[in-house]
Amino acid sequence: MNIHEVRLPMRHAFTTAHGTAEVQQSIIVELTDGELSGFGEAVCIPHEGWLAPGIRAALETNRAVIEAMDPQDPVEFWEACLPLLADDRCALSALDQAAHDLWGKRKGTSVRELWGLPVGPLPVSDYTIGIDDTHRMISKMLEFADWPVFKIKLGTDRDLGIVRSLRQYTTATFRVDANCAWNVEDALTYAPHLAELGVEFIEQPLPRGARRDQELLRKEAGIPLMADESCWTEDDIDTCTEGFDAINIKLAKCGGLTPARRMIERARRNGLRVMAGCMTETTVGISAIAQLLPLVDYADIDGAVLVARDVADGVRLYRGRPVLPATPGTGVTWLGPLA
């Protein structure tokens, strides 16, 4: 197992209700059989407590056990790693991604094909506009004016004004993400106006623990609601069913592709729609997430577009449309930390 630590500048300072990032740090995990290598990513997000020293320490502490395993079957490998990294799902996700990538490369085909998923149209990814001065938010959006969907980060005292201003410059679909910043009164006030402004859904309007308010909001909002911070792992899906119409599955939160697939199945049984989402991963992490696209309704996989430099080739977005390479595994070709 090789561990690569990378620090990449953001295209723009990226602000959400949780804080601002100007540099994205990630731990890239490489699993190798001596001939082929699989890659996975643990993205560092300070407000979640995902810091490079802690992620590296979790992997190093378990290095001997991990290296003694042969990840011939990614699911069995994940199950064996879970007791070691149950408290560090981000590190677990990086190992799971790498195991899937190596599995596909050994088989000479893509992960999605090994899963037997159909080839067909894939959901278009949004491009995320971080919180900023309204004029700068407009400028950021116009850099990608030909994208059909934008996600707008909110959590200010001028949220409706931001959306109204952006709407003057595009007819694209909007999604808004409050990242837990609103209370139920705010959300009920904003919801009808956002619907009139062409917002497809509101992501995580209320804090994670506000379950009763969330259920009330769903009854009254008149616009679909998507869980993000409220839905981390499989066990959260049942508690989200009454308060949300959809869930955002992120590999770093749930622990990788293995549990993500189970979450999709469980969400479907509960009548929930699903988005494959990202943090600000490089192409390593985005290429893993993209293997799920045939299974989901929405995509938010613009992480590698939000960083100014990258460390890998793989899945790309063309005007929001995912282009999956005809290469095995998750499609990752490692370029190195100085790419």
C-alpha positions, 0 to 999 in steps of 0.5 A: 500500500502506497500513500500519496498526500496531495495539496491542490489549489481551488479554482476559486475560494470555495465557501459553504455554510460550513466554511471556506477552502482555498486549498484541497488536501487529499490522501490518495491510497494505492493498492498494488499487486506488483504489476497493476495499481488501484487508486482511491481517495480520502478527501480532507474536510476540516469541518468534518474532522477529516484531516490528513494526519488522522487519515494517514495514521489510521491507514498506517496503524493497520498497514500490516493487516491491510497489506496481508490481504489480497483484494480479489473481491472488493466486497470481501475486502471491505468487510475485512477492513470495516472492523479496522476503520469503522471510525474512519469511513473516509479512509475506508472509502479510499481503500474500497475505491482502490480495491475496486479500481484494482479489481477492474484492472485485473479483469480488464474491464470497468467496474460498472461493467463488472457490476452488470450495469447497462450502458445508456444515458447518464445523469448530468452533473451540476456545477457548484457555485460557492457562497461569495459576493453576488457579483462574483457568484454570477461571474463564477456561473458565467465561466460555465455558462453552457452547463445545464444545471447549477448547484447554488450554495446558500446560508446567508442573510441574502439567500433569495436575492442571490438566487434571483440575481443568478436567475437573470443570467441563465435559464439552467436548472438550479439546485440549492444547498443550505448545508444545515444553515436554515431553520424551519421558518426560513425554509418555509418562507423561501421554498415557494419563491425558490420553486418559482425561480426554477429550483429543482430541489433544496438540499439539506435545509435544516440541521441533521438533528431537526427531524420533526421540523424536517418532516413538517417542512416536507409536508408544507414546502411544495418542493422536493427536499434532499438529505446530505448531512442527515444521511451518512450510512445505510442506517440513516436511510430509514430515518430520512424517509419521512423528511426527505424525497431524496438522498445524496450518497457520498463515498467519503461519508458512507465508506466507499462503493460497497456500502453506497450500492447497498444504500441505493438499493435501500433508498429505492425500497423506501421510495427515495430518489438518489444523487451520487455526490462528491466533496472536492475530490480529484479525478481519482475520487470522482472516477470512483463515484461515477461508477454509480451513475447508471444507478442514480437519478442525479449527479453532483460530481464536479469536485475535480472541476472545482480544483485548479489542478489534478493528479489523474486522468479518468472520468471527465465532465463535458458541459456537465455530461459525464464522459467515462473512459474506455479503460478498466477499473474506475478509469483512473490513470495516476499522473502524480502529485505534481500534475 
